[in-house]
Amino acid sequence: MDATAHLLRRATFGFTASSLAEARKLGVSAWLDRQLAPAKIADPVCDKVLQRLPLAGASPAAVRAALPKHSYDAFGQLGRAAIARAAWSERQLFESAVMFWADHLHVAAPSSGVWDTRADYDAQVLRKHAFGKYADMLKASARHPAMLTYLDQRSSTKAHPNENYARELMELHTVGLAYSEADVKAASRLLTGMTVGSSGGYVYDASQHATGPVTILGFRHANAAADGEKAALAFLDHLARHPATATRIATKLCVRFVADVAPAALVDRLSKIYLANDTAIVPVLRALFTSPEFAASAGQKTRTPFEDMIATIRVLNLGPSASLAELDALYNAMVDAGNAPFRWAAPNGYPDAAAAWASPAGFVLRCNLHLNLAAGWYPKQLTRPADLLASLVPVLPATFGALVDALAVRLTGATLPPAHTAAVLSVVSKVPNSPLSNAASAAPYLIALVLDSPSFQLR
Amino acid sequence: MESCGSVVSRRAVLGGVAAGVFASTISVDLAFASDSHPGDTLIVISLHGGFDGLSAFAPIGDADYYRARPTIAVPKSTVIAGDGMFGLHPALAPLLPQWTAGTLAAVHAVGQPNPTRSHFAAMEAMENAAPGTSVRSGWLDRMLGGTGATAPLAGVSMGHATPARLLAGPAADVSMRSIDGLTLAGNDKRPIAAALRAMYADAPAHLAAPARAADRALAAMAGPRAVPAGTGYPSTDLGKALRDVARLIKSNAGLVTATVDCGDWDMHEALGPAIKGQRMYDNLLDLSTALAAFTADLGDTAMKRVTVLTISEFGRRVAENGSHGVDHGHGNAMLVLGGGIRGGKVYTRWPSLAASALVDGDLAATTDYRSVIGEILQKRCGFGDLSAVFPGVKPSAFGLAVAR
């Protein structure tokens, strides 16, 4: 596999003919420069879809104004927007990073209590800071009603601190399992006061703050003031800049973008870059994607069900429709696969290693989706090239074997081993040197079977 | 009565000693040679999030229970089947017939040797069930492997497309959302399954294994699909999953073990008093309604060769917090249901909820959850030696199951 295709398979949700041509023209460095400045990239196709999903990034007030209490409609729009962005945004690296942070600072959607705030969390915490500084993103999440509700911080009181957020803040968002039970108790006391007001927004309620000195993971504070917000924010800054947090975030980025077992030397370098740049994310990503470990990692990641579906849509150049029906269908396909955007129930976000997805049912669902998308059976509303086969292989070759070779190069980046080509052709009762005839009727099956091949499962 | 501290430290020593022995014996120590599993079908329900055993089987005879939980304790007056010391949460009423008939029991003050209060570390430890060893498989996979079962549907995770970590390991297993949902598109008209088989024959193991298991399962699904779905189940994830597990059992597809998830027990907020509309009540009602429907669907004869048990990563804090909920705790309760269970009672070495008996503010765990499962594996599932499933663990001697 060539270096450009490898980069696009990892840093984007899958290559298209045009994204591959553009990246080859720019080269790795210029492509990264362009993708790391997403505001400068025009995104007309995606923007048009998002106009029909106005609640996907709406403020709590806007959601409340538009929907009855506890409606799931904002969750629905948010999940569909995530599919649209992954499939059709030109800002692919930004969208990949947003998905990473959505899992890292996960607030499940749907989940009870955040019907009006989860969309805002996506816009104001994840998307706003995805290419900023982690310390800022962490503090923004800690002061967002969605996070404070999801992890029960909003009901934590001076007399009875609720430990849920304090524990996950350390275990999941920052240092990992480096904390003690005493740290949890101290942190939950320090964080009391951070809560949600009756209007649905974040407020600091000093009357519920438990004062008294705390020592947590090297952080010491007298915590004497009734208004403990400054102390809490100082603690969050301490956690964001903790070496264990640097290692943990570097490791998770490597697991997402490089290999299921993160290369130790790369983790070490990235964590140093993270600390040296005051938790800025962009220098870390640039170092990751230009590292020798990344270059050597081709074939070491497997696509999740979501990545498989989006890569299929992108490589077949399937587009959005004027309705949202195709997004409903795609979202529901991911519910079945256990991988719909933001739907992971626990606060640790979707797992990233292959073993978590390697199941018989997952394999069958993947194959079924390939055939449904290639044949245009489901979802029917996606717009398709006028002639899908011609869009993939403009000049038809003389034999079925050569056709499968051409499809494999176009869809996976390389020809299949001869035995796999023979297997693909067995579905249409052909052998490699069968002369090409009635290619149109065979095409959906050939395309689907090439997408079913082991090589397309690799990211 | 024994404090948890001493139990844990002794077990830690045992675990360390057992690790070396275990590594050399696991692969050859198969309890069964044939494919016809002579034991009960074991159904494991994972109660994710930290189940509150103190609500489900309320220690009504322990005054400290009421002191610690002024607003959420189950009142003595509303428990069912109370025996003076323990009583069932009123939302378990659908299972009262099973309790009375003696096919449903509880085991209280169970827990893991490792007292972590992290969901993720505790779930992983509970599914792996071999702390202090180099073993990285799930204990249910080891159990399945120990039976020597090779039927394509011998080990099933029902309700999710994603694999169950309990079944992670060398024994072949299948995960599925539902029986009717597991079909290969287009295969009725074209030989797609055969083409996939050929393409995955030489694939890397992590891609080939699920493809092969899918292929075998697809070929074996006709029998279970022909069994009509039972009635009376709640329309919940658990209800639907148990309904399909019953279909697998009734079709004689060779099911040895199945696991299903029943989540959402992480109640830092609004666990609530024991009345309808409160989270604990509603969750327990779903659980008990689904299990009652499962028992009725299978009938007495089939239930004679089925054992159902629940596991959860940890229990919850004894004292309630300010949100009518409870934070992460330690000791917990298990529910055991089956035709071979001596039920109608709570088995326990109760450590009491007196302040001096608590571990970090929590119910002490006086019984290792693995020893309870070990007793079931020996008495109901045909296991003599447990070392390949639970290294270093002795079965409990409660007598909670009748030997087959």
Interface residues (C-beta under 8 A of the other chain):
Chain A: L151 D152 S155 S156 T157 A159 H160 P161 N162 E163 N164 R167 E171 L177 E181 V184 T302 P305 D336 A337 G338 N339 A345 A346 N348 A354 A355 A356 W357 A358 S359 P360 A361 G362 F363 V364 L365 C367 N368 L371 N372 P417 A419 H420 A422 A423 V424 S426 V427 V428 Y445 A448 L449 D452 S453 P454 Q457
Chain B: H48 G49 T116 R117 S118 H119 F120 A121 S157 H160 A161 T162 P163 A168 V174 S175 M176 R177 G181 L182 T183 L184 A185 G186 R190 P191 I192 A194 A195 L196 A198 M199 Y200 A201 D202 A203 P204 H206 L207 A208 A209 P210 A211 A213 A214 A217 L218 G263 D264 D266 H268 E269 E320 N321 G322 S323 G325 D327 H328 D360
